Amino acid sequence: MTGATGQLGSALLNHLKGSDYKIKMTSRRKPEGTEDFEWVYSDLLSGEGLDEAVKDVDVIIHAATSPMKNSRLIEVLGLERFLGKLQHIKHFIYPSIVGIEEIPFKYYKLKYEAEELLKNSSIPFTIVRATQFHGFVESLLLSKPLFKRYVIPGSMKFQSVDVDDFATYLIDFIHKGPQGRTDDFGGPEIMLLREMPEQKIKINNETNKVLSIPLAGKLYKSFVDGKNTNCNQKTGRITFEQYLRNKKA
Ligand SMILES: NC(=O)c1ccc[n+]([C@@H]2O[C@H](COP(=O)([O-])OP(=O)(O)OC[C@H]3O[C@@H](n4cnc5c(N)ncnc54)[C@H](OP(=O)(O)O)[C@@H]3O)[C@@H](O)[C@H]2O)c1
């Protein structure tokens, strides 16, 4: 499992604790509280540690990513180099994102390129596209009220999903075997972004208010149009409200 210290990586490790699988995990920082698993330092940018990481491995869940820094070098070129070392791998599981070909965002274009690389390789694979994680939406858009106001483009739509739901879904593919590109994995409900801080305010008894502002541009419009959602795949169980309540508890 790559990306052991990330949001998805941590959730995967939590769910894999106590399983019969023999697990090797990789990242550059060493994850805490994971003494049950073997950790190998590896860097997708320099290639350091990758040979050791994939030695004697049958299945890879590739949860490493870098959306902000060196994103092409890691998501596409790093993956290409990585795939070159995986001729012995029986199954490569790649988490991707819903709507990437319809949303004009650089990182999403790279995810699409990475999917194509994988499809054109000889390695048996499963690609599962998920919607944005609850924690990701919260930390990106709802973490810092400005003068006691969540200032947000409230008409954007999200169908956020709990990372634990997604992690357990991905783990099932280990024994299902390679499935190619699967159905999308979406959260249980599609919400307007402005509804999300309203829930946060209610649950945490905050005195903050919500100030919704429109934005210009194609990227904003694609989220207003819900291109990042899939109303036919409300597969996740934990709602955003439940996620907030669990976090508070
Ligand atoms: N976040 C979302 O809302 C969302 C939604 C759907 C799908 N996904 C997909 O799920 C996957 C995991 O996303 P995430 O949100 O869990 O990511 P994340 O929290 O940003 O974690 C990224 C992981 O990649 C590792 N990493 C970064 N640079 C690296 C490098 N140069 N070499 C090796 N490892 C490196 C990081 O560990 P170190 O820094 O310790 O190396 C970290 O463990 C991605 O493919 C993402 O596209 C995410």
The ligand as an ORCA input file, in Angstrom:
! r2SCAN-3c Opt
* xyz 0 1
  N      -9.068     13.484     -1.030
  C     -10.193     13.225     -1.710
  O     -11.245     13.866     -1.508
  C     -10.192     12.103     -2.749
  C     -11.402     11.752     -3.366
  C     -11.399     10.712     -4.292
  C     -10.221     10.053     -4.617
  N      -9.059     10.443     -4.014
  C      -7.816      9.743     -4.394
  O      -7.401      8.943     -3.303
  C      -5.971      8.852     -3.298
  C      -5.439      9.238     -1.920
  O      -5.788     10.588     -1.661
  P      -5.594     11.240     -0.212
  O      -6.542     12.372     -0.138
  O      -5.601     10.169      0.803
  O      -4.127     11.837     -0.351
  P      -3.245     12.533      0.790
  O      -3.957     12.579      2.071
  O      -2.726     13.801      0.194
  O      -2.020     11.503      0.958
  C      -1.042     11.402     -0.034
  C      -0.040     10.318      0.344
  O       0.952     10.270     -0.689
  C       2.242     10.272     -0.104
  N       3.180     10.955     -0.980
  C       3.191     12.265     -1.327
  N       4.254     12.521     -2.107
  C       4.923     11.352     -2.248
  C       6.107     10.971     -2.924
  N       6.856     11.862     -3.602
  N       6.518      9.690     -2.870
  C       5.798      8.776     -2.152
  N       4.670      9.063     -1.492
  C       4.246     10.345     -1.532
  C       2.080     11.008      1.223
  O       3.009     10.536      2.178
  P       4.412     11.219      2.497
  O       4.230     12.690      2.347
  O       4.712     10.748      3.891
  O       5.354     10.623      1.496
  C       0.678     10.566      1.649
  O       0.777      9.353      2.366
  C      -5.487      9.756     -4.436
  O      -5.248      8.983     -5.580
  C      -6.660     10.691     -4.665
  O      -6.704     11.197     -5.987
  C      -9.013     11.432     -3.081
*
